[in-house]
Structure formats: C-alpha cells, structure tokens
Amino acid sequence: MLGYYVDLAVRSLKRSPGLTVLMILAIGFGVGASMTSYSVFRAVSGDPIPWKSSHLYVPQIDVWGPKGHQDGSNNNDPPDAMDYTDAVALMRDHRAKLQSAMYRVSPSIVPPDASKHPINVGGHAVYSEFFPMVDAPFKYGSGWSAAEDSQRAAVVVLNGDINQKLFGGQNSVGKTVNIDGKDYRVVGVLDNWNPKPVFFDVVNTGGFTTGHEDVFIPFQRAIDVGMPNDGNTNCSEIPKGSGFVGLQQSSCVWIAYMAELDDKAAVTAYHDYLDAYFRDQKQAGRFSWPLNNRLRDLPAWLDSEHVVPSDTKVSLLVALGLLVVCLVNTAGLLLAKFLRRSSEIGVRRALGAPRLAIYTQFLVEAAIVGLTGGALGLLLTWGGVHGVSWVLPKEISTLARLDVGLLALTLLVAVVATMLAGLYPTFRASRVQPALQLKSN
C-alpha cells in the first residue's frame, strides 16, 4: 500500500514541477544553512573530555584587587590566570590529587639531519602530573617523573606529528632532541593529541588556535633556561624588573593552572585551602582587599571564559530562524497544492477512502519533498562546511566537518521538518466534504 501512495505522490509532484521545485529549494536552503551552522557550533561547544571534565577544576586568586576592576565592567571575577609566585606556591603545597601549572612556549627544534632547517614548534611547559590529569594518550613511552620535575631534568614529550617529522614516526624514546640549542631526552610520544578546545590552557590559547601542541617540557626546566612565555600576559601595573625574570617577580598573570579533585569533599577542602592561602598572603602584606577567590569545574570555566564564540551562537539562531521561515513557506505551498486537489479528494472520499488514507497519501508526498530537499541540503551543507572559512577565523572554521552523523541528521531534519510543515495542509485536505465537491462539479 505504501508503494501505491508513493506512486501517487510522485505523479502529483510531476504535475506541478514549478511548485515542487520551490518547495525543494526552500527545504534545501533552510536545512543546509541550519546544519552548516550546527556543525560549527557542535565543533566549538562540545565537552573536550566528557568522562572527566566534572573532576577538573581551575582555581583563581584575586592578586590585583580593585586595580583589576577599573575597566568599567561589572565583572568582579579575579584574573583568569596566575602570577608566578602563586602558581609555584600552589604546586609546592600540592593540595589536589593531581595538578599542574603551565604556560605556552614556542621554541625551535634542530632536526637530527644537519641539512634541514630548524623547525619552529609550539607547546607547553608543564609539570609531570599534567599527563595523567588530562588523560593524554601515549603512543610510545610516558611522561616524566616527579623526581625529574624536581631535578629540572632536560626531558621532553613529543606529539605524534613532530615525532613523524623528526624520526619518521618511529619509537624515539631515549633519543635526543636539540631544543633552542640544548639537548633534551625524549621520554614519551603522544598519539597525535590535539584536543579542541584546548581546555587545559584557555588562558594562553583562547581555547582555539591554529598552533599545535608539538612539545611538552618540565615547567621549572623552562623557567631555568629562560624559555619565554608565548601566551597572554596581563598586568595591573608595569613590572619593576625587566625581561623574563622581571615577569616572574611581578604580579602579571600568565600561567594557567588546573587541578583534579575527585569528589565534593575534595573540592570543599581545596576551596578552603585557597581561602586560607589568600588570608596568609594578606597577613603577609601582599593583599589589602577582601577575599575573592574562585574554583570552577571545567564546564563552568569554559562557559565563564566564553570559549564558544558568540558569533557561532548568533549564526545558529539565525540559521534556525531561516529554517522556520522556509518551513512556513513550504506549509503554505503544500496547503495551496493540496486544496487545489479538493475535487480529487472528494471523489476518493465518496468512493469510500477513509480520512486516514488521505492523511497517509499527503504525508507521504510531504516526506518525498523533504527527502529530496534533504538531498539538496546535503550538497549545500557540504559546500557550507567547506566555505565557513570565509566568515569565521581559521582556528574555528577548520573544526567544522561533515561526518556520517551530520549527514544522517541533515536528512532526518529535512524529512521530519517537512512532514511537520505538511501536518496542517494534510489536516485541511482530509476535512474536504465529498458532497460539496461532487455538487460543485
């Protein structure tokens, strides 16, 4: 019976090719625009580590006081990063299960092959607990030990891409890499790990960056060799000292910090520790303003930092609005098309066709329009995903992708939306009175 309704629908659509094309175009453009915007929104708003994000926390200490809120905004949040003094103190006290201070570095690597030019790379200076805290996947080896942190050892963890360039993708654990003129021993190779957003260091990356995490080196080792910060540096006053050493001695914030806390008791204890630390510093004369600390879990932190760009939210809303407009237009076209066949419906009803049969026939017709419009929407979505770089920054546009899930969702949205748009026209068509139509003819 379904095949019969499909045949009727195809014949009906062929009889009005202009109207059919208009409906397909409306559905195709509406679905294509909404799915393109959704692909971008999905890429930037997803939880980068869903199995663990509720246990990862970012502490904030108000090291600036009133000076940090003189920009006229009503935001009373403390700085989103730490200065060197507080970051090192929190690492030394070690009140979390796992924790790491970190800052962005961009050294250069001299390849083993002397005929090749040095390679500029990006990465982070971190502590040994960073790798288990963020569940970084290793292909070879592992991270360094806490003892090597203390010894400021010249060790390095490479990401898979840079390991491919330097060693052809082979196991390079134990080999030596020349970084900024100094030899570092490779202790581990990550399995092409490059999470988006860069949840562990939103402070210095903004969450999205075209750079790669090529290398990770011990935090204190990077400090000792004077490897400068390549991330953001914010100051409430000009540092008294000069250069990288002056930055370490200042109240400028440039160090990201993350801690892993397993349960509510651990969160409460850590928050109490932060407050006690602030009071101790205030008593020592560093601070003269009221307590104003924060401790946010990762989802709350990403939200507070506005990692999901506002323009992606706006574009998604605009695209959904366009889809609604297209569906309303499609509903109007379907209504006109169905009511134009009132005499046909009257004859079928007079011959004994139940209202359910009329419903089924016209819903099948709407579904075919939706399926065809969905096919067009797939093409437009493909073009849109590859064209978002024209309107969005590269670090965000490159995240949008067309996968099997998005293809299936596009078709589903097109069919379901068109059938919903066809409900009222179908209802009106099924209410046609056979007697009136037979008399009028």
C-alpha positions in Angstrom: 0.0 0.0 0.0 2.9 2.3 0.8 4.2 1.9 -2.8 0.8 2.9 -4.1 0.9 6.2 -2.1 4.5 6.8 -3.2 3.4 6.4 -6.8 0.5 8.9 -6.3 2.9 11.4 -4.6 5.4 11.2 -7.5 2.7 11.7 -10.1 1.2 14.7 -8.1 4.7 16.3 -7.8 5.3 15.9 -11.5 2.1 17.6 -12.4 3.3 20.8 -10.7 7.0 21.0 -11.4 7.4 24.7 -10.6 5.7 24.3 -7.2 7.7 21.2 -6.4 11.0 22.9 -7.2 10.1 25.9 -5.0 9.4 23.6 -2.0 12.5 21.5 -2.5 14.6 24.7 -2.8 13.0 26.1 0.4 13.7 22.9 2.4 17.2 22.5 0.9 18.4 26.0 1.7 16.8 26.1 5.2 18.3 22.7 6.2 21.7 23.4 4.5 22.1 26.7 6.4 21.0 25.3 9.8 23.1 22.2 9.5 26.2 24.2 8.4 25.8 26.5 11.5 25.2 23.5 13.7 28.3 21.7 12.5 30.4 24.8 13.6 28.5 25.2 16.9 28.9 21.4 17.6 32.6 21.6 17.0 33.3 24.5 19.4 30.8 23.7 22.1 31.5 20.1 22.8 32.9 18.8 26.0 36.6 18.1 25.2 37.0 15.5 27.9 33.4 14.4 28.9 34.5 11.4 31.1 36.5 13.6 33.4 35.5 17.3 33.0 33.5 17.3 36.2 36.7 16.4 38.2 38.9 19.1 36.6 39.0 22.5 38.3 40.6 25.8 37.6 41.4 27.9 40.7 41.5 31.7 40.6 43.1 34.0 43.1 42.5 37.8 43.2 46.0 39.1 43.1 45.0 42.5 41.7 42.1 43.6 43.9 40.3 46.8 42.9 43.0 47.6 40.3 41.8 44.6 38.3 38.3 46.1 38.0 38.9 49.6 36.8 37.8 48.9 33.2 34.3 49.9 34.0 32.8 46.4 33.7 30.6 44.9 36.4 32.6 41.6 36.3 34.1 41.1 39.7 35.9 37.9 38.8 39.6 37.6 39.8 42.2 37.3 37.0 41.8 34.2 34.9 45.5 33.2 35.2 48.1 33.2 37.9 51.3 35.0 38.5 54.5 33.0 39.0 54.6 33.4 42.8 51.1 31.9 43.4 51.4 29.2 40.8 54.7 27.9 42.3 53.3 28.1 45.8 50.2 26.1 44.9 52.4 23.5 43.2 54.6 23.3 46.3 51.7 22.9 48.7 50.1 20.2 46.5 46.6 20.0 47.9 45.0 18.3 44.9 45.1 14.8 43.7 46.8 15.9 40.5 47.7 19.4 39.4 49.9 21.4 37.1 50.9 25.0 36.4 51.6 25.6 32.7 52.5 28.2 30.2 52.8 28.3 26.4 56.2 28.1 24.8 57.3 28.3 21.1 60.9 27.0 20.9 62.7 25.8 17.8 64.0 22.3 17.2 67.2 21.5 15.3 66.5 18.3 13.3 68.9 15.3 13.6 69.6 15.8 9.9 72.0 18.7 9.8 70.9 19.5 6.2 67.4 20.5 7.4 66.4 23.9 8.8 65.3 24.4 12.4 61.6 23.8 13.0 59.5 26.3 15.0 57.2 24.4 17.2 54.5 25.2 19.8 53.9 23.5 23.1 53.7 23.9 26.9 55.9 23.9 29.9 54.0 21.7 32.4 54.6 19.5 35.5 54.7 15.7 35.4 51.1 15.3 36.7 49.7 17.1 33.7 49.7 14.0 31.5 47.6 11.7 33.8 45.4 14.6 34.8 44.3 15.3 31.2 44.4 11.6 30.1 46.9 12.4 27.4 47.2 9.3 25.2 50.8 8.0 24.6 51.9 6.0 21.6 55.4 5.4 23.0 56.8 5.8 26.5 55.2 8.1 29.0 55.6 11.4 30.8 58.5 12.2 33.1 58.5 11.6 36.8 58.0 13.9 39.8 61.7 13.4 40.6 62.6 14.8 37.1 60.4 17.8 37.9 62.4 18.5 41.0 65.7 17.9 39.2 64.6 20.2 36.4 65.6 17.5 34.0 66.2 18.1 30.3 63.4 15.8 29.1 60.7 16.2 26.5 57.4 14.7 25.4 56.8 14.9 21.7 53.4 14.8 19.9 52.9 12.4 17.1 53.2 14.9 14.2 56.5 16.3 15.3 57.8 12.8 16.0 56.9 12.0 12.4 58.9 14.9 11.1 61.9 14.2 13.3 62.1 10.4 13.5 59.8 9.2 10.7 57.1 8.2 13.3 59.4 5.5 14.9 59.7 5.0 18.6 62.0 7.9 19.6 62.0 7.3 23.4 65.6 7.6 24.6 66.7 9.7 21.6 68.0 13.2 21.9 66.3 16.4 20.5 68.0 19.8 20.3 65.6 22.4 21.5 66.8 26.0 21.4 70.4 24.8 21.3 70.1 22.4 24.3 69.8 18.6 24.2 66.6 17.0 25.6 65.9 13.3 26.1 62.7 12.1 24.6 60.7 10.2 27.3 57.4 9.8 25.5 55.5 10.4 22.3 51.8 11.3 22.3 49.4 9.7 19.8 48.6 12.9 17.8 46.8 14.5 20.7 45.4 17.9 19.9 42.1 18.5 21.8 39.7 21.3 20.8 39.1 23.4 22.6 42.5 23.5 24.3 40.7 23.0 27.6 43.8 22.8 29.8 45.0 26.3 28.8 42.2 28.6 27.7 44.2 31.4 29.2 47.0 31.3 26.8 45.3 29.9 23.7 41.7 31.3 23.9 40.5 27.8 23.5 41.1 27.6 19.8 44.4 28.1 18.0 45.9 27.1 14.7 49.1 26.1 16.5 49.9 22.6 17.6 51.0 21.1 20.9 54.3 19.7 19.5 56.4 19.5 22.6 55.9 19.4 26.4 58.9 20.2 28.7 59.2 20.4 32.5 57.9 23.7 33.9 60.9 24.6 36.1 63.3 23.5 33.4 61.7 26.0 31.0 62.0 28.7 33.7 65.6 27.9 34.3 66.7 28.1 30.7 64.6 31.4 30.2 62.2 30.0 27.7 59.8 32.9 27.4 56.0 32.8 27.6 54.3 32.8 24.2 50.8 33.1 25.5 48.9 36.0 27.0 50.4 38.3 29.7 48.2 40.7 31.6 49.4 43.2 34.2 47.7 45.6 36.5 51.0 47.6 36.8 54.3 47.8 35.0 56.7 45.1 36.3 59.7 46.6 38.2 62.2 44.2 36.7 62.9 43.6 33.1 62.7 40.6 30.8 61.5 37.2 31.7 63.0 37.4 35.2 61.1 40.6 35.8 57.9 38.9 34.7 58.4 36.2 37.3 58.8 38.7 40.0 55.8 40.8 39.0 52.1 40.5 39.7 51.4 39.9 36.0 49.3 36.9 35.3 50.4 34.5 32.5 50.3 31.0 34.0 47.4 28.6 33.5 46.6 26.2 36.4 44.4 23.1 36.7 43.7 20.6 39.4 42.0 17.3 39.6 39.6 16.8 42.5 37.6 13.6 42.9 34.6 14.4 45.0 32.7 17.2 46.8 34.8 16.8 49.9 38.0 17.3 48.0 36.5 20.4 46.2 35.5 21.9 49.6 38.9 21.1 51.1 40.7 22.7 48.2 38.5 25.8 48.2 39.2 26.2 51.9 42.9 25.9 51.2 42.7 28.6 48.6 40.9 30.9 51.0 43.5 30.2 53.7 46.3 30.8 51.3 44.8 34.2 50.4 44.5 35.1 54.1 48.1 34.2 54.8 49.2 36.3 51.9 47.1 39.2 53.1 48.5 38.9 56.6 52.0 38.9 55.0 51.2 42.3 53.4 50.7 41.2 49.7 47.0 41.8 49.6 44.9 44.5 51.2 41.5 43.8 49.7 38.7 41.3 50.7 38.8 37.6 49.8 37.7 37.0 46.2 38.7 33.5 45.1 37.0 31.2 42.6 37.1 27.4 41.9 35.2 26.3 38.8 34.9 22.9 37.3 35.9 22.6 33.6 32.4 23.1 32.0 31.8 26.2 34.2 35.3 27.5 33.4 34.8 27.2 29.7 31.5 28.9 30.0 32.9 31.8 32.1 35.7 32.3 29.5 33.2 32.4 26.7 35.1 29.7 24.8 32.2 29.2 22.5 32.3 32.4 20.3 29.1 34.5 20.4 29.0 34.8 16.6 28.6 31.0 16.3 25.6 31.1 18.6 24.1 34.0 16.7 24.7 32.3 13.3 23.0 29.1 14.6 19.9 31.1 15.8 19.7 33.0 12.5 20.0 29.7 10.5 17.3 28.1 12.6 15.1 31.1 12.0 15.7 30.8 8.3 14.7 27.1 8.6 11.4 28.1 10.3 10.7 30.7 7.6 11.4 28.1 4.9 9.1 25.6 6.7 6.3 28.1 6.9 6.6 28.9 3.2 6.6 25.2 2.4 3.5 24.7 4.5 1.8 27.4 2.6 2.8 25.9 -0.7 1.6 22.4 0.4 -1.7 23.9 1.5 -2.3 25.5 -1.8 -1.3 22.4 -3.7 -3.4 20.0 -1.6 -6.6 22.2 -1.6 -6.3 22.6 -5.3 -7.0 18.9 -5.4 -10.2 19.1 -3.4 -12.3 17.6 -6.2 -9.9 14.6 -6.4 -10.1 14.2 -2.6 -14.0 14.5 -2.7 -14.2 11.7 -5.3 -11.9 9.4 -3.2 -13.9 10.1 -0.1 -17.1 9.4 -1.9 -15.8 6.1 -3.1 -15.1 5.1 0.5 -11.5 6.2 1.2 -11.1 6.9 4.9 -9.6 10.1 6.2 -6.5 8.1 7.3 -5.9 7.2 3.7 -6.0 10.8 2.7 -3.6 11.7 5.6 -1.2 9.0 4.6 -1.2 9.9 0.9 -0.4 13.6 1.6 2.1 12.9 4.4 4.0 10.6 2.0 4.0 13.3 -0.6 5.4 15.8 2.0 8.0 13.2 3.0 9.2 12.8 -0.6 9.5 16.6 -0.8 11.5 16.5 2.5 13.8 13.7 1.3 14.5 15.5 -2.0 15.1 18.8 -0.2 17.3 16.9 2.3 19.4 15.6 -0.6 19.8 19.2 -1.8 20.5 20.2 1.8 23.3 17.7 2.0 25.0 19.3 -1.0 24.5 22.8 0.5 25.8 21.6 3.9 28.9 20.2 2.2 29.5 23.5 0.5 28.8 25.4 3.6 31.2 23.4 5.8 34.0 24.0 3.3 33.1 27.7 3.0 32.8 28.8 6.6 36.4 29.9 6.5 35.2 32.9 4.5 33.3 34.2 7.6 34.9 32.6 10.6 38.5 32.6 11.9 40.6 29.7 10.6 41.2 28.1 14.0 37.4 27.7 14.3 36.4 27.0 10.7 38.8 24.1 10.4 37.0 22.3 13.2 33.7 22.1 11.2 33.4 18.7 9.5 30.9 16.7 7.6 30.6 13.2 9.0 28.2 10.3 8.8 26.3 11.6 11.9 25.8 15.0 10.4 24.7 13.5 7.0 22.1 11.4 8.7 20.9 14.3 10.9 20.5 16.5 7.8 18.3 14.0 6.1 16.3 13.4 9.3 15.7 17.1 9.9 14.7 17.6 6.3 12.1 14.8 6.3 10.7 15.4 9.8 10.5 19.1 9.4 8.7 18.9 6.0 6.3 16.3 7.4 5.6 18.7 10.3 5.1 21.5 7.9 2.7 19.3 6.0 0.5 18.4 9.0 -1.8 21.4 8.8 -2.2 21.2 4.9 -2.9 17.5 5.3 -5.5 18.1 8.0 -7.2 20.7 5.9 -7.2 18.4 2.9 -8.7 15.5 4.9 -11.6 17.7 6.0 -12.8 18.3 2.5 -16.6 17.4 2.3 -17.2 14.9 -0.5 -20.8 16.1 -1.1 -19.9 19.7 -1.6 -17.1 18.8 -4.1 -19.4 16.5 -6.1 -22.2 19.1 -6.3 -19.7 21.8 -7.4 -18.5 19.5 -10.2 
